[in-house]
Amino acid sequence: MDPDDIMGFFFQHAFGGGMPRNRNFHHRQRQRHHHRESREEQETQQNNNRAGPAGLLFQFLPLLLILLLSFSSGLFTQKKTFSFEKKGEFVYEQKSFRIGAVFYTDKSYAKMDSREKYNLNVEVEQKFLNNLQEKCSTE
């Protein structure tokens, strides 16, 4: 059904107006429309066949990028370097510089330079204070 058929149907039947269409003319229009659709489908198939594997890859490229980004996001997460509890590999007790919060590190702490240790201490203190604030708000 083409747009002319829809408009003709709407105006002829909905408002009771218009002259009835010639059935032979309508039939020929349908045949031409069907022939045009089948020709377009054949051209599309030929274009797809010509594109080959490169065309197929190009079609799936957005999906592949989304999957790649979602899997790679796990690679950029930092390894945990401290714990507030003595467990597992976190057996070396440390105290933060400013507030003296006790935390435990693994053996990599000894290899850190002063800047890394300072950044770790800032992170420890922030998490320690956030934990205290959460405990206070729940009580």
N, C-alpha and C positions, 0 to 999 in steps of 0.2 A: 504494500500500500504506500503510495507516494503522497507528498503534501497536497497535491491537487485533489486527490481522492478524499482526504480528510476534510479539506475545506468544502468540497462539493457535498459531502455527506452532512457536514454540520449545517450548511446553509439550506440545503434542500430538505432535510428531514427535521431539523430543529425548529426552523421557522415556517415550515410548510411551503416555502417558496421555491422558485427556480424551476427550470424545465428539466425533465428527465434526460439523462445523457444517453447518447447512442451506445447500445451495448457492444457493437462491433468496434467502435472507436475505443471504448474502455478496454476491451479485450486486447486490442493491439498495443495500447499503452502499457498494459501489464506485461505483455510479452517482451516489449522493448526494455522495460525496467528490469525484468528478470534476466534478460540477455546482458544488459549493462552490468548488473551485479555479479553474474558469473564471470564476465570478462575481467572485472576488477579483482575478483578472488584469484583468478589465474595469474594476473600480473603481480599480485601480492605474493603468491607462492613462488613465482619465478624470481622475484626480488629477494625473497628469503633464501632461496637455494643459491643464488649468486653470492650472497653475503658470506655464506659458509661459516666455519668455526669462529672467525673474527667477529662476524655480525652477532653470532650467538653470545660470545663473550661480552660484547658491547651491551647487549640487552640485559645481561645479568650483572654487569659491573656495579650498579648502585647497590644491589643486594649483597654482593661480595664485599663492598666497602663497609657496609653497615655491620656485617658479621665480623670482619677483620677488626674494626674499631671496638666492637663490644668485647671481643676476646683479648685484645691488646690492653684494654684498660686495667685488667688484673695484673699485667706485668709492671705497671708503673706504681703500684702501691708499695709503700715503704715497709721494710721488715720491722717488726716490733723490736725496739732496742732497750726497753725497760719494763718493769712490772712493779706494782705496789706490794706484791706478795712474793715471798721467797718460794719459787717453784720452778721446776724444769731446769733450763739453762740459766735462769736469772738467780744467781746465788751470791753475787758480790754486792754487799750493802753499800749504799752511797747516801749522802744527805745533800739536799739542794742548797745552793749558796745563800739565798736570802732568807727563806722561811724555815729551813731545816727539815723539809719533808723527806721522810725516809723512802727510798726506792731501791730496787735491785736491778743490776745490769748483768749482762753476759761478759765474756772475756774480751769482746770487741771494744769495751769502754776504755780499757788500758791503752789501746792503739789510737784512740781519738786525739786530735790536737785540741788546743785550748778553745778555739772557736766552736768546734763541734760539741765539746763538753758544755760550753756556755749555752748553746742553742738547745741542747738536750735538757739542761737544767731549767731553762725558761719553759719548755714544753711540759716538763714534769710539774712545775709549780702551777701552770695554767690548769692542767688536768686535775691536780690535787685540789685546787681552790674550786673548780667546777664540781668535783665530787662532793666537797663539803657543802657547797651551796645546794646541790640536789638533795643531800641528806637533810639539811635544815628545812627545806621547803616541804619535804614529805612528812616531817614531824609536826 
